């Protein structure tokens, strides 16, 4: 299955290393570890709700901090080339 055929919800979060305080445009947030690098990142209530909806709809989840997501896209630009973007 190619990336274009996957139902993938991509959520990237502000890393604590770059945002010592929760970003102002984030809803209520908690610190969780990035599943990729294991460093703390801000996970908003809105993203948590979107994740639950995505899981219920059978979507795969890609959850990472901005830093890890940037590295992933630099290695594989196709990941972000054909998508539907939903700002939460």
LODOSE-269755 format. One record per residue (C-alpha): x, y, z; residue number from 1; chain. Coordinates in nm, 2 decimals. Example, Ala and Ser with C-alpha at 12.3 -4.5 7.8 and 13.67 -1.06 7.14 Angstrom:
BEGIN
<pt><X>1.23</X><Y>-0.45</Y><Z>0.78</Z><num>1</num><chaine>A</chaine></pt>
<pt><X>1.37</X><Y>-0.11</Y><Z>0.71</Z><num>2</num><chaine>A</chaine></pt>
// end
This chain:
BEGIN
<pt><X>0.00</X><Y>0.00</Y><Z>0.00</Z><num>1</num><chaine>A</chaine></pt>
<pt><X>0.14</X><Y>0.34</Y><Z>-0.09</Z><num>2</num><chaine>A</chaine></pt>
<pt><X>0.11</X><Y>0.65</Y><Z>0.12</Z><num>3</num><chaine>A</chaine></pt>
<pt><X>-0.15</X><Y>0.79</Y><Z>-0.11</Z><num>4</num><chaine>A</chaine></pt>
<pt><X>-0.37</X><Y>0.48</Y><Z>-0.04</Z><num>5</num><chaine>A</chaine></pt>
<pt><X>-0.34</X><Y>0.51</Y><Z>0.34</Z><num>6</num><chaine>A</chaine></pt>
<pt><X>-0.59</X><Y>0.68</Y><Z>0.56</Z><num>7</num><chaine>A</chaine></pt>
<pt><X>-0.33</X><Y>0.86</Y><Z>0.78</Z><num>8</num><chaine>A</chaine></pt>
<pt><X>-0.39</X><Y>1.12</Y><Z>1.04</Z><num>9</num><chaine>A</chaine></pt>
<pt><X>-0.07</X><Y>1.33</Y><Z>1.09</Z><num>10</num><chaine>A</chaine></pt>
<pt><X>-0.04</X><Y>1.53</Y><Z>1.41</Z><num>11</num><chaine>A</chaine></pt>
<pt><X>0.27</X><Y>1.71</Y><Z>1.50</Z><num>12</num><chaine>A</chaine></pt>
<pt><X>0.32</X><Y>1.90</Y><Z>1.83</Z><num>13</num><chaine>A</chaine></pt>
<pt><X>0.54</X><Y>2.17</Y><Z>1.96</Z><num>14</num><chaine>A</chaine></pt>
<pt><X>0.85</X><Y>2.03</Y><Z>2.14</Z><num>15</num><chaine>A</chaine></pt>
<pt><X>0.92</X><Y>2.15</Y><Z>2.49</Z><num>16</num><chaine>A</chaine></pt>
<pt><X>1.28</X><Y>2.22</Y><Z>2.39</Z><num>17</num><chaine>A</chaine></pt>
<pt><X>1.16</X><Y>2.50</Y><Z>2.16</Z><num>18</num><chaine>A</chaine></pt>
<pt><X>0.84</X><Y>2.60</Y><Z>2.35</Z><num>19</num><chaine>A</chaine></pt>
<pt><X>0.91</X><Y>2.61</Y><Z>2.73</Z><num>20</num><chaine>A</chaine></pt>
<pt><X>0.55</X><Y>2.73</Y><Z>2.77</Z><num>21</num><chaine>A</chaine></pt>
<pt><X>0.24</X><Y>2.59</Y><Z>2.58</Z><num>22</num><chaine>A</chaine></pt>
<pt><X>0.20</X><Y>2.78</Y><Z>2.25</Z><num>23</num><chaine>A</chaine></pt>
<pt><X>-0.06</X><Y>3.05</Y><Z>2.28</Z><num>24</num><chaine>A</chaine></pt>
<pt><X>-0.26</X><Y>2.90</Y><Z>1.99</Z><num>25</num><chaine>A</chaine></pt>
<pt><X>-0.29</X><Y>2.56</Y><Z>2.15</Z><num>26</num><chaine>A</chaine></pt>
<pt><X>-0.60</X><Y>2.46</Y><Z>2.35</Z><num>27</num><chaine>A</chaine></pt>
<pt><X>-0.55</X><Y>2.32</Y><Z>2.70</Z><num>28</num><chaine>A</chaine></pt>
<pt><X>-0.25</X><Y>2.09</Y><Z>2.67</Z><num>29</num><chaine>A</chaine></pt>
<pt><X>-0.04</X><Y>1.84</Y><Z>2.85</Z><num>30</num><chaine>A</chaine></pt>
<pt><X>0.32</X><Y>1.73</Y><Z>2.81</Z><num>31</num><chaine>A</chaine></pt>
<pt><X>0.36</X><Y>1.38</Y><Z>2.65</Z><num>32</num><chaine>A</chaine></pt>
<pt><X>0.67</X><Y>1.21</Y><Z>2.51</Z><num>33</num><chaine>A</chaine></pt>
<pt><X>0.71</X><Y>1.21</Y><Z>2.13</Z><num>34</num><chaine>A</chaine></pt>
<pt><X>0.67</X><Y>0.85</Y><Z>2.02</Z><num>35</num><chaine>A</chaine></pt>
<pt><X>0.97</X><Y>0.89</Y><Z>1.79</Z><num>36</num><chaine>A</chaine></pt>
<pt><X>1.24</X><Y>1.07</Y><Z>2.00</Z><num>37</num><chaine>A</chaine></pt>
<pt><X>1.08</X><Y>1.03</Y><Z>2.35</Z><num>38</num><chaine>A</chaine></pt>
<pt><X>1.13</X><Y>1.40</Y><Z>2.43</Z><num>39</num><chaine>A</chaine></pt>
<pt><X>0.84</X><Y>1.60</Y><Z>2.58</Z><num>40</num><chaine>A</chaine></pt>
<pt><X>0.60</X><Y>1.78</Y><Z>2.35</Z><num>41</num><chaine>A</chaine></pt>
<pt><X>0.28</X><Y>1.98</Y><Z>2.40</Z><num>42</num><chaine>A</chaine></pt>
<pt><X>-0.03</X><Y>1.77</Y><Z>2.31</Z><num>43</num><chaine>A</chaine></pt>
<pt><X>-0.34</X><Y>1.98</Y><Z>2.30</Z><num>44</num><chaine>A</chaine></pt>
<pt><X>-0.69</X><Y>1.87</Y><Z>2.40</Z><num>45</num><chaine>A</chaine></pt>
<pt><X>-0.81</X><Y>1.94</Y><Z>2.04</Z><num>46</num><chaine>A</chaine></pt>
<pt><X>-0.54</X><Y>1.71</Y><Z>1.90</Z><num>47</num><chaine>A</chaine></pt>
<pt><X>-0.63</X><Y>1.44</Y><Z>2.15</Z><num>48</num><chaine>A</chaine></pt>
<pt><X>-1.00</X><Y>1.46</Y><Z>2.04</Z><num>49</num><chaine>A</chaine></pt>
<pt><X>-0.90</X><Y>1.45</Y><Z>1.68</Z><num>50</num><chaine>A</chaine></pt>
<pt><X>-0.68</X><Y>1.14</Y><Z>1.75</Z><num>51</num><chaine>A</chaine></pt>
<pt><X>-0.98</X><Y>0.96</Y><Z>1.91</Z><num>52</num><chaine>A</chaine></pt>
<pt><X>-1.20</X><Y>1.04</Y><Z>1.61</Z><num>53</num><chaine>A</chaine></pt>
<pt><X>-0.93</X><Y>0.93</Y><Z>1.37</Z><num>54</num><chaine>A</chaine></pt>
<pt><X>-0.88</X><Y>0.60</Y><Z>1.56</Z><num>55</num><chaine>A</chaine></pt>
<pt><X>-1.26</X><Y>0.53</Y><Z>1.56</Z><num>56</num><chaine>A</chaine></pt>
<pt><X>-1.26</X><Y>0.59</Y><Z>1.18</Z><num>57</num><chaine>A</chaine></pt>
<pt><X>-0.98</X><Y>0.33</Y><Z>1.13</Z><num>58</num><chaine>A</chaine></pt>
<pt><X>-0.71</X><Y>0.57</Y><Z>1.04</Z><num>59</num><chaine>A</chaine></pt>
<pt><X>-0.34</X><Y>0.52</Y><Z>1.11</Z><num>60</num><chaine>A</chaine></pt>
<pt><X>-0.19</X><Y>0.79</Y><Z>1.34</Z><num>61</num><chaine>A</chaine></pt>
<pt><X>0.14</X><Y>0.96</Y><Z>1.29</Z><num>62</num><chaine>A</chaine></pt>
<pt><X>0.20</X><Y>1.16</Y><Z>1.61</Z><num>63</num><chaine>A</chaine></pt>
<pt><X>0.54</X><Y>1.34</Y><Z>1.65</Z><num>64</num><chaine>A</chaine></pt>
<pt><X>0.70</X><Y>1.66</Y><Z>1.76</Z><num>65</num><chaine>A</chaine></pt>
<pt><X>0.78</X><Y>1.93</Y><Z>1.50</Z><num>66</num><chaine>A</chaine></pt>
<pt><X>1.14</X><Y>1.83</Y><Z>1.49</Z><num>67</num><chaine>A</chaine></pt>
<pt><X>1.08</X><Y>1.46</Y><Z>1.42</Z><num>68</num><chaine>A</chaine></pt>
<pt><X>0.81</X><Y>1.54</Y><Z>1.16</Z><num>69</num><chaine>A</chaine></pt>
<pt><X>1.04</X><Y>1.78</Y><Z>0.98</Z><num>70</num><chaine>A</chaine></pt>
<pt><X>1.31</X><Y>1.51</Y><Z>0.96</Z><num>71</num><chaine>A</chaine></pt>
<pt><X>1.06</X><Y>1.26</Y><Z>0.83</Z><num>72</num><chaine>A</chaine></pt>
<pt><X>0.94</X><Y>1.50</Y><Z>0.56</Z><num>73</num><chaine>A</chaine></pt>
<pt><X>1.29</X><Y>1.58</Y><Z>0.46</Z><num>74</num><chaine>A</chaine></pt>
<pt><X>1.37</X><Y>1.21</Y><Z>0.41</Z><num>75</num><chaine>A</chaine></pt>
<pt><X>1.03</X><Y>1.14</Y><Z>0.24</Z><num>76</num><chaine>A</chaine></pt>
<pt><X>0.87</X><Y>1.45</Y><Z>0.09</Z><num>77</num><chaine>A</chaine></pt>
<pt><X>0.58</X><Y>1.24</Y><Z>-0.05</Z><num>78</num><chaine>A</chaine></pt>
<pt><X>0.44</X><Y>1.21</Y><Z>0.30</Z><num>79</num><chaine>A</chaine></pt>
<pt><X>0.31</X><Y>1.56</Y><Z>0.29</Z><num>80</num><chaine>A</chaine></pt>
<pt><X>0.25</X><Y>1.61</Y><Z>-0.09</Z><num>81</num><chaine>A</chaine></pt>
<pt><X>-0.10</X><Y>1.47</Y><Z>-0.14</Z><num>82</num><chaine>A</chaine></pt>
<pt><X>-0.31</X><Y>1.54</Y><Z>0.16</Z><num>83</num><chaine>A</chaine></pt>
<pt><X>-0.62</X><Y>1.70</Y><Z>0.31</Z><num>84</num><chaine>A</chaine></pt>
<pt><X>-0.52</X><Y>1.95</Y><Z>0.58</Z><num>85</num><chaine>A</chaine></pt>
<pt><X>-0.74</X><Y>2.01</Y><Z>0.88</Z><num>86</num><chaine>A</chaine></pt>
<pt><X>-0.62</X><Y>2.28</Y><Z>1.12</Z><num>87</num><chaine>A</chaine></pt>
<pt><X>-0.69</X><Y>2.19</Y><Z>1.48</Z><num>88</num><chaine>A</chaine></pt>
// end
